[in-house]
Amino acid sequence: MTFKQFYLLSLIGITFFGFIILFFIWLSNREVDKNKDYKGILYISLAFLSWTFVGLYKYNDNQVINLSSVINDRVISAFSNLFLFASLPYFTNAFHQIRYRFSFFRNREQWVINVFIAFTIITTVFSYADRYGEDLPSFLHYIIISIDCLISIGIFSLIGYALFKSLTKVIYNRSIHIIFIVIFILLPLTQIVLPLSKIFPEQLSFFYPYALVLFLFSISCLICVMNAYFLLYFSLVKNSKSINLHEKNPLFEQEVVAVSKIEFSFNETLKTYEMTLTVLDNFKKEIEISKSYNKLMKPLAHWVLFSLSRRKNVFLSENDISVTKFRMVEFFNKDSELKINQEQIFINNGGSFSLKLDSENITINNPEVFKKSFIFQEIFKKHAICFISKQEIEKENLKNSKFFDKYMIKKFDELYNSIFN
């Protein structure tokens, strides 16, 4: 048996083992809990399976190692990268800022579609280069190989980061953390050494077998860590009712399930506007999330207006109401570990919206400060028609902008003062 055959048989065995374990973890938990989306585990298992197919394909491949063969390897490796990249949004303990800033990452199905489209383009380009083989100039080969290496390094680094963030929710030991970091660094490193040793065999052939061993070692560690983590995770999920999780060491991602109270105030000493939400998390614990701002920005003013309108049992509507709600939630979630979503906050009444909170759970301290704000007055004007009765709107023909403007000149102070009473 040659060294190459031993390496490929080892790769086939290790990756197929990883595929089998993760696939059955996904399958068993999918059947038990059909309300949860565990596709991330499926995608990772398929990435391991694609490595298995790479090993099978290369086992009987007697192709001479040259630039063309390296291009061919890049085409094959793109499939494992595709599945790993598609799994990233399913790591709920990582990428919080990306998830809440970019809707295409937050929407997992859309992310997967985008990834498949991107990698279809990449594999098409690689296949085209492979077809022309040695006819392509050498510098184009080097560019293609460099692009794929960068993609592989980036994806392995992101997967390593996501898995490390997940593991630190379970294991609080500095020495073990260091070992994990070393493992997650080794795998991207092999994606640099292996292609280079094929491209420049005369200079780097000495490192090639060691790089293969290092790759096998790092991929074995990655598979073992992933299998152990997911087995532990789902074991605890199924027995969560009998497990007392430590407040600062939760395995599960802490999430907001409901918002129960809201309070606004103005700090006279610091000259800051303060907003506090009382939320209920998935451990049935009430938590206060407080934010302070140096000025009354539009999203914060909208929060106050929605709170005042809820106390008056008024639903707000306007052309950009969907954008307004999104910016309100995004504004509050910024730099916050616990995130809220629109469904937890707003009631939809045929395109008009109000807060879900009961009036008695809404507190607005220092109302005069908000009342004097020019920004708040401008926002109120945009929604003022919502505070006018339907009979009055029909009687004064207020759907006509000219009549509405005249009406607001006469009635603005009365309407504006009424929302604070």
N, C-alpha and C positions, 0 to 999 in steps of 0.2 A: 504493500500500500504506500502510495506516495504521500508526501506532506500535504499536497493540494487536496487529495482525496480525503485524508484524515480531517483536514480543516472543513471541507464541505460537508462531510458526514456529521461532524460536530455541530456545524451551523444548522443543518437540517434537524437534528435531534433537539437542540436547545430551543430553536424558534418554534418548532411544531409543538413541543411541550408547553411553551408559553401560550401559543394559540389555543390549545385544548383547554388549559386551565381557565384562561380568561373568557373563552367562548362559553364554557359551561357556567361560569359565575354569572355572565350576562344572561344566559338562557334561563337559569333557575330563578334569578331575581326578577326577570321580566315576567315570568309566569306567575310569581307570587304577588308582585306589586305592579299591576298593569298601568297604574296612574303615574308612575315615575318613568322618566326618560333616561335609560341607561345606554344609549347608543354610543357614547364615548368609549365604553369598554369594548363594545363590538368593533369599533373602528381600530382600536389599538390591537385587538386580537387579529384582525385582518392584516394589519401591518406586519405582525409576526408571521402570519401565514404567507404573505408575499415574500418574506425572506426565505421561507422554506422552499418556495417555488424557485427562487433565485439559486439556492443551493442545488436543487434537482436539475435545473437547467444547465448550471455550470459544471456539474459532476462529470458529464460525458462530453464536455466541450473541450476540444483539443485546439481551439483557436490560438494562434500565436499572439502573445501579448504585444500590442502596439497601440498607437493612438486610436485606431478604429475600434479595437476591442474595448478600450476604455470608454469610448462613446457609447458602445452597446451596453456596457455596464450601467452607464448613467440613465439610459432609457428604462432599464429594469428597476433600478433603485428608486426611480421617481414614484413608483406605485406605493412603496412602503412610506415614503415621505408624504404622499397624498393622504393616506389614512391617518397618519400621526397628526398631520396639520388639521385635518377635519375634526379631530377629537378635542382640540384645545378648549372650546367654549364649555365643554362638559366638566372641566375642572373648576368646581364652584368655589374653591378656596384661593384661587389665583385670578389675575387679570381683572380685578374689580374696576379699575379706572377705565380700561378699554371697554369693558362690558357696558358701563353706564354712559360712556361718551359716544360709542358707535353702535347704531341700531343693527348694522349688518353682522356684528359680533354677538350682540344680545339675542338676535333671532338666529337660533342654531341652524334651522333648516336653510335659511338664506345663506348663512356662512358656508355650510356644506356644499350648496349649489355653486357658490362663488369659487370655492376651493377646487371643485371638480372641473369647472370651466378653465381656471388658471392652469391646472396641471394637464388638462387636455391640450392646451396650447403649447405648454412646455414639452410634453412628450412628442407632440407632432414635430416640433422643431428638432428635437433630438433624433427622432426617427428619420427625418429628412437628412440630417447630417450623417447618420449611420448608413443610409442608403448610398450616399456618394463616397463614403469611406475615404480612401487615400486621395481621391480627387480634390477633396477640400484642402485649402491652404492650412498649414499647421497652426497658424495663429487663431483660426476659427475653432479648431479642435480645443486649443487651450482656453479660449473664451467659454465654450460650452461646458467644459469640465470645471472651470472656475465657478461658473454660475451654479451648476449642480452642487458643487462642494459647499458653496456659501449657503444654498438652500438647506442642505443636509445639516450643516453646522447650526444654522439658525433654528431649525425645527427640533433637533436634539437638545439644544440649549433651552428652548421654550418648554419642551416636555420635561426636561430635568428640573427646571424652575417650578413648573406646575406641580410635579410630583413631590418636590421638596417642600413646597408650601403646604401640601396635603399631609405629608408625613409629620411635619412639625406640629400639626394639630393633635397628633397621637403620641409622639415621642419627644420628651423634653430632656435630652441628654446632649451636651455639647460635643462630646467625643464621637457619638454616633452621627451627629449632624455633620461633622468634619468628614467622616467616612463617606456619607452620602454625597457630599459636595465633590469629593475626589472622584467618585464613581461617575457622577454626572458631568464631570469635566473630561474624563478619559474618552467617553464615547464620541463627542464632537471632535476631539483631537485625532482620533483614528481616521476621521473623514478627511483630514488634511494629509496625513502621512501615506495612506494607502494609494490614492490617486497619483500623488507625486512620485512614489516609488515605482509606479508603472510607467509614468511618463518619462522619468529619468532613471532607467534601470541601471545604467553604468555607475551613476553617482550614488543612488539610494537603494540599490538592491539588497544591501546588507540589512536595512531596516525592515524590509518587506515581511519576512516571517514573524519578526517580533511584533510588527503592527497587527498582523492577523491574529496572533495570540492575544494581544491586548484588546482587539475588537471582540473576540470570543469571550474574554473575561468580562469586559464591560457590558456586553449585551446580556450575558448570563446574570450578572448582578442586577441589571435593569429589570429583567424578567422576574427574577426572584423578589425584588423589592415591590414591583407592581402586584404580583400575585399575592404576596403576604399582606400588602396594604388593603387590597380589595376584599380578600377573605376576612381580614379583621374588621373592616368597615361594615360589611354586610352581616357579619356575625353579631356585631354590636347593634346594628339596626334592628335585627330580628328580636334581640333581647333587650331593647332599650327600656322597656317598662320596669325591668328589674335591675337596671344599672343606674347608679347615682353618679352622673358625670360632674366632675369638678368645674366650677364656674369659669376658671381661667385655663382649663384644659379640655375644651369640648372637641369631640371627634366630629360631630356634625356641624355644619355651617349654621351659625346663628342667623335667623331670619326674622323679619317683622311679619306678623300675620294680621295685625289690626292696629289701628290708631284710635285711642280712646279719649285723649284730651289735647287741647291746644291752648297756648297762652302767649300773649304778646306784652311787652313792656319796654320802657325807655329808661336806661340807666343814666341818671342825672350826673353822677360822678364821672363816669367814663365817656358819657355822651355817645352811647351805643344803643342800637335797636336790638332787642333780644326776642328770640322766638324759641319756644319749648314745646316739643311734642312728647306726649306720653304714649308709648307703644307697648303692645303685647307681643312677646317673641314666641318662637316655636317651642320653648320650654315652659310656656304659660307664666312667664315672669314679666312684670311691668317694669319698663325702663324709661327714664327721661332722657331725651336727646335735646340738648340746648345748643343754640347757635347765636352768635352776636355779630352785628354788622355796623360798620362805621357810618353808613348812610342808608336811607330808605330807598333801596333800589326797586325797580318795577316788579320783579318777581315777589319780593317781600310785600310790597304794597298790594299785589293781587291776593296774597295769602290773607292779609287783613281784610280786604274787601269781601272775599269769599266768606270769611268768618262773620263779618257784620251782616252780610246778606242771609247767612244761615240763621242767625238770630231773628231775622225778619221773615224767615221762611220764603225767601226769594231765590229763584233759580236764575243764574246768569247765562247769557248767550251773546255771541257776536261772531263775526265772520272768522276770526282767528282764534276761537275758543280752544281748539285742539292744541294749537301752538302755545297758547297761554298756559294751559294745564301742564303740558310737557316741560315748559321752562320753569314753572313753579316747583315741580318735583325734582328736576335736574338741579335747580338752585339749592334746594334743601339737601340733596344727596351728596353735593360736592364736598369732598374731604370728610365724608362720614363713613364709618365702618358698617353701620346698619343702614340699609337702604329701604326706602318706601317706594310703592308704585301707585299709579293712578287709580287702580281698582280698589285699593285700600282707603282712598281718600274721597273720591267723588261719586255722587249719584247722578245717573244720566236720566233725564226726563225728556225724551224725544229731542235731543240736541241741546237742551238747556241743562246746566249743571249746578250742583250744590254740594256742600261737604256732607259726609255721612254722619258727622258728629251730632250729638244732641246739643241743644242750645245751652244747657246748663254746664256742659263740658268745654265751653268756649269762654276764655277770659281775656279781656283787653284792658290792661292797665294803662294809665296815662293816655286816655283817648284823645285829649286835646292836642297832644304832640302830633299824632297821626292826622288829626283833623286839619292842622295848620299847614301840612305838607303840600307843596305845589304839585309834586308828582302824584300824590294820592288824589288830589282834586281832579287832575287830568284823567286819571284812570277811571274815576267815578263817572265823569262826563261820558266816557265811552260806553259805560254800562247803565247810564241813568235811566234809559227807557225801561229797563227791567224792573225798576222800582215804581213804575207808574201803572195804575190799574188798566185792565183791558178796556173798560168803559171809557176811561179818560182818554186813552189812545185813540179810540174810534171817534169820540166826541170832538176832539181837537185835531183830528186827522194828523197824528204825530208821525205816521209812517212817511209822510212827506217831509223831506229834510228841511225845507224852508220853514214850514210850520213848527217843526221840532226845535229849530234854532231860536225862533221867536219865543216859544214856550219856555225854553231853558233860560233865556234872559230874565224872564219874569219869575220863574219858579225854582231856579237853581238853589238858592240859599235854603229855601224851605225843604226841598228834597234832600239836600246834602246834610242838613242838621238832623233830619228825621232818622237817618241810618245810625246815628250815634245815640239816639234816645232809647 
